[in-house]
Amino acid sequence: MSDAALPTVAEVRAAAEAVKAALDRHHAAVERRSGDEDPDVYAAFNELAAAAEEYDELLYDRYDEVTPFEIPTPEDGVPYTGPAEPAAFSVLIRRDYAVVEPPRLIAQAERVAAHDRDAELVDDGGTAGALGVLFGEYEPDEIASRYKEFGLEEGDSTLWIAASEEVAEPGEWLNSPFGHTDPEDVLHRFDVSTVFDEDADEFDDGEDEGEDAGETTEPGLTRA
């Protein structure tokens, strides 16, 4: 950036004052919040994030300096604008697995089928049929805790808690169970991925070898 295009000192100072004002508004909204999902708190949070991002950009452009804050971007999540007092909610879960040992998966399914008359191994005894047998026998949470026994490897997973103003009618969404969730109705979101471990490793490159970054899973609309 050329010197002519640099923000002025006054512009940077004005941006800093805007952050201070937004911080005060956010603190006031938190103090008078009506509940955990108060829309005024969300609005004040977004205003503070926008003001901080503006200041960070101007500070960098003028002085080649940055703030210590991580500013959320639209890719990090969508602000919640659903009902403040939801009458119902949906839990949407996606867990990815890789079939790394097909013979082990099929053997487990054959073992189940041998002891359960209702568990029929179809599709020529391949992995597709084996998955049908195993998920018919075990709860998804049990498979998640024993995935290695079934020749599987964990991938990414996500859990969404989506609010609604009324309970759905029986069978109402069965034809498209995951197609009607508005991201703005998601109260909380919990993501698990090895990509977060990689981010932590990059952060720890300059740390002492004895320190452990640990794991965090943050509720809300940001990545864990």
C-alpha positions in Angstrom: 0.0 0.0 0.0 1.3 3.4 -0.9 1.7 6.2 1.7 -1.1 8.1 0.0 -3.5 5.3 0.6 -2.6 4.7 4.2 -5.3 5.5 6.8 -4.6 8.6 8.8 -3.7 8.6 12.5 -7.1 10.2 13.2 -8.8 7.3 11.4 -7.0 4.7 13.4 -7.8 6.6 16.7 -11.5 6.9 15.7 -11.6 3.1 15.0 -10.1 2.5 18.4 -12.7 4.7 20.1 -15.4 2.8 18.1 -14.1 -0.5 19.6 -14.3 1.0 23.1 -17.9 2.1 22.6 -18.8 -1.3 21.1 -17.2 -3.0 24.1 -19.3 -0.8 26.5 -22.5 -1.7 24.6 -21.7 -5.4 24.6 -20.9 -5.3 28.4 -24.2 -3.5 29.0 -26.2 -6.0 26.9 -24.6 -8.9 28.8 -25.5 -7.3 32.2 -29.2 -6.9 31.2 -29.6 -10.1 29.2 -32.9 -12.0 29.5 -31.4 -15.4 29.0 -28.6 -17.5 27.5 -29.7 -16.7 24.0 -30.5 -13.0 24.3 -30.7 -11.4 20.8 -29.4 -8.1 22.1 -26.2 -9.8 23.3 -25.8 -11.4 19.9 -26.3 -8.0 18.2 -23.8 -6.3 20.5 -21.4 -9.2 19.9 -21.5 -8.7 16.2 -21.1 -5.0 16.4 -18.1 -5.4 18.6 -16.6 -8.0 16.2 -17.1 -5.6 13.3 -15.6 -2.7 15.1 -12.6 -4.7 16.3 -12.0 -6.0 12.7 -12.1 -2.5 11.3 -9.6 -1.3 13.9 -7.3 -4.3 13.3 -7.2 -3.6 9.6 -6.5 0.1 10.0 -3.9 -0.6 12.6 -2.1 -3.0 10.3 -2.3 -0.7 7.3 -1.0 2.3 9.2 1.5 0.8 11.6 2.0 -2.8 10.4 0.8 -4.0 13.9 -2.0 -6.3 14.9 -4.3 -6.9 17.9 -4.1 -10.1 19.9 -7.8 -10.9 19.2 -9.2 -13.4 16.7 -12.0 -11.8 14.9 -14.9 -14.1 13.8 -15.6 -14.2 10.0 -18.8 -15.2 8.3 -17.2 -18.6 7.5 -17.0 -19.2 11.3 -20.7 -19.3 11.7 -24.0 -17.5 11.3 -25.5 -15.4 14.2 -28.5 -16.9 15.9 -31.7 -15.1 15.1 -34.2 -17.8 16.1 -36.8 -17.7 18.9 -35.6 -16.4 22.2 -37.7 -19.1 24.0 -37.9 -22.1 21.7 -40.7 -24.5 22.3 -38.8 -27.3 20.7 -35.4 -28.2 19.2 -33.8 -30.7 16.9 -30.4 -32.4 17.4 -28.7 -33.0 14.1 -25.6 -35.2 14.1 -23.1 -36.1 11.4 -20.2 -38.4 12.0 -17.9 -39.5 9.2 -16.1 -42.8 9.1 -13.6 -44.5 6.7 -13.9 -48.3 6.2 -10.2 -49.2 6.7 -10.6 -52.9 7.4 -13.5 -54.3 5.3 -12.9 -57.9 6.4 -13.2 -57.0 10.0 -16.4 -55.0 9.4 -17.9 -57.9 7.5 -16.8 -60.5 10.1 -18.5 -58.4 12.8 -21.7 -58.3 10.8 -21.6 -62.0 10.1 -21.2 -62.7 13.9 -24.3 -60.6 14.6 -26.3 -62.3 11.8 -25.4 -65.7 13.1 -27.1 -65.0 16.4 -30.0 -62.8 15.3 -32.6 -64.1 12.9 -33.8 -60.6 12.0 -30.2 -59.5 11.1 -29.9 -60.6 7.4 -26.6 -59.9 5.7 -27.6 -58.8 2.2 -25.8 -57.2 -0.8 -23.5 -60.2 -1.4 -22.1 -60.0 2.1 -20.2 -56.7 1.3 -19.6 -53.7 3.4 -22.9 -52.1 2.5 -24.8 -55.0 3.9 -22.5 -55.2 6.9 -23.2 -51.6 7.8 -27.0 -52.3 7.7 -26.6 -55.2 10.1 -24.3 -53.4 12.5 -26.5 -50.2 12.7 -29.5 -52.4 13.1 -27.9 -54.1 16.1 -26.0 -51.3 17.8 -26.8 -47.7 18.7 -24.8 -45.0 16.8 -23.2 -43.9 20.1 -22.0 -47.5 20.8 -20.5 -47.7 17.3 -18.8 -44.3 17.9 -17.2 -45.7 21.0 -16.2 -49.0 19.5 -15.4 -48.0 15.9 -12.0 -49.7 15.8 -13.6 -53.1 16.6 -15.6 -52.7 13.4 -12.7 -51.8 11.2 -13.5 -48.1 11.0 -11.6 -44.9 11.3 -13.1 -41.7 12.6 -13.4 -38.6 10.4 -15.0 -35.2 11.2 -18.1 -34.9 13.2 -20.6 -32.1 14.0 -23.6 -31.7 16.3 -26.2 -29.0 15.8 -28.9 -27.9 18.2 -31.5 -26.1 16.1 -34.4 -24.2 17.8 -38.0 -24.1 16.5 -41.2 -22.4 17.7 -43.4 -25.5 17.6 -43.1 -29.2 17.6 -43.1 -30.8 14.2 -46.1 -33.0 13.3 -45.4 -36.8 13.1 -43.8 -37.7 9.8 -43.7 -34.0 8.7 -40.0 -33.9 7.8 -39.2 -37.6 7.2 -38.9 -37.1 3.4 -36.1 -34.6 3.9 -34.9 -34.7 7.5 -31.8 -32.5 7.0 -33.0 -30.2 4.4 -35.0 -27.6 6.4 -32.6 -26.4 9.0 -31.9 -22.7 8.8 -28.4 -21.9 10.0 -29.7 -18.9 11.9 -31.9 -21.2 14.0 -28.8 -23.1 15.3 -28.5 -22.4 19.0 -25.3 -24.3 19.5 -22.8 -26.2 17.4 -20.0 -28.6 18.4 -17.4 -29.6 15.8 -14.7 -32.2 16.1 -11.9 -32.5 13.5 -8.2 -33.3 13.3 -7.8 -29.9 11.5 -8.1 -28.3 15.0 -5.3 -30.5 16.2 -3.2 -29.3 13.3 -4.0 -25.7 14.1 -2.9 -26.3 17.7 0.3 -27.9 16.5 1.1 -24.8 14.4 0.4 -22.6 17.4 2.7 -24.7 19.7 5.7 -24.6 17.3 7.2 -21.8 19.5 6.1 -23.3 22.8 8.1 -25.4 25.3 7.9 -29.1 24.4 6.6 -29.9 27.9 3.4 -27.8 27.4 0.2 -29.4 26.2 -2.2 -27.4 24.1 -5.2 -29.6 25.2 -8.5 -29.8 23.4 -11.4 -27.4 23.4 -14.8 -27.6 22.0 -16.7 -24.3 22.0 -20.5 -24.1 22.0 -22.1 -21.6 19.8 -21.6 -20.8 16.2 -17.9 -20.9 16.0 -15.7 -23.7 15.2 -14.5 -25.9 18.0 
